[in-house]
């Protein structure tokens, strides 16, 4: 399960990766994004896509919708990856409720407690390298 970035700049890089055919044919890949950021990802036709709206968020911008959470929990994903380079309350807090053995995301004070693997984002580094590293951690050959 991949949480797609909310930032337009990050979405430009991620679009390259989500256009690729499912590299793990034995696994079902799902994508999560907000209704607001969905327009950043025009190539999401043949994927499992979970979207949430502002109505699904509480005052703290975390997902409050039990039905949305249950939709994702039913899939029982083996790995969850947060592709947001900055802290995103909606995705980070949702990770608490999901029981995947592997949780990957970018480093922050809160994310260190949530994810099993955090990647430190260095200034002037290419995002493509980080996203390639994430795929490598998942065993994807590219």
ABEGO torsion letter per residue (X at the ends): XBBBBABAAAAAAAAAAAABBBABAABBBBBBBBAAAAAABAAAAABBBBBBBAAABBAAGBBABAAAAAAAAAAGBABBBBABABBBAAAAAAAAABABABBBBBBBAAAAAABABBBBBBBGBBAAAAAAAAAAAAGBBX
